[in-house]
Amino acid sequence: MFLVSTRTAPLLLLALACGACAGLWDLTAAALHETLAILAVSAALLAAAAPPRRAPLLALAVAAGVLLAHLVSPPPPGAQLAPLERGLISAAVAAVPALAGAAAGAGAARLLARRGRA
């Protein structure tokens, strides 16, 4: 059975909000690198604050936030895909930097925890 702890639940909501902000940024920005940086940095910071085993879940919540942003926003001019298709593609692409950032954040938290014990 999958239960979310009271420590992880606020982080999941924050991850959805960060992903939604990145998704809205993606809809308005001309370049992609800013969006990828927002995704990676937000996932890294959230993963550093969470238990390490929750890092992949937080990264997927960030990607789900991107999907949410695409579903609730009006389509950009000239969009040929439906909002759901556009959102699913964007969320799949967003999962890559989010997972990389979450891995980096969880790794950094582990290193800092080890260093504090030494």
Secondary structure in CASP SS format (residue, H / E / C, confidence):
PFRMAT SS
TARGET T0000
AUTHOR 0000-0000-0000
METHOD secondary structure of the structure
MODEL  1
M C 1.00
F C 1.00
L C 1.00
V C 1.00
S C 1.00
T C 1.00
R C 1.00
T H 1.00
A H 1.00
P H 1.00
L H 1.00
L H 1.00
L H 1.00
L H 1.00
A H 1.00
L H 1.00
A H 1.00
C H 1.00
G H 1.00
A H 1.00
C H 1.00
A H 1.00
G H 1.00
L H 1.00
W H 1.00
D H 1.00
L H 1.00
T H 1.00
A C 1.00
A C 1.00
A C 1.00
L C 1.00
H H 1.00
E H 1.00
T H 1.00
L H 1.00
A H 1.00
I H 1.00
L H 1.00
A H 1.00
V H 1.00
S H 1.00
A H 1.00
A H 1.00
L H 1.00
L H 1.00
A H 1.00
A H 1.00
A H 1.00
A C 1.00
P C 1.00
P H 1.00
R H 1.00
R H 1.00
A H 1.00
P H 1.00
L H 1.00
L H 1.00
A H 1.00
L H 1.00
A H 1.00
V H 1.00
A H 1.00
A H 1.00
G H 1.00
V H 1.00
L H 1.00
L H 1.00
A H 1.00
H H 1.00
L H 1.00
V H 1.00
S C 1.00
P C 1.00
P C 1.00
P C 1.00
P C 1.00
G C 1.00
A C 1.00
Q C 1.00
L C 1.00
A C 1.00
P H 1.00
L H 1.00
E H 1.00
R H 1.00
G H 1.00
L H 1.00
I H 1.00
S H 1.00
A H 1.00
A H 1.00
V H 1.00
A H 1.00
A H 1.00
V H 1.00
P H 1.00
A H 1.00
L H 1.00
A H 1.00
G H 1.00
A H 1.00
A H 1.00
A H 1.00
G H 1.00
A H 1.00
G H 1.00
A H 1.00
A H 1.00
R H 1.00
L H 1.00
L H 1.00
A H 1.00
R H 1.00
R H 1.00
G H 1.00
R H 1.00
A C 1.00
END
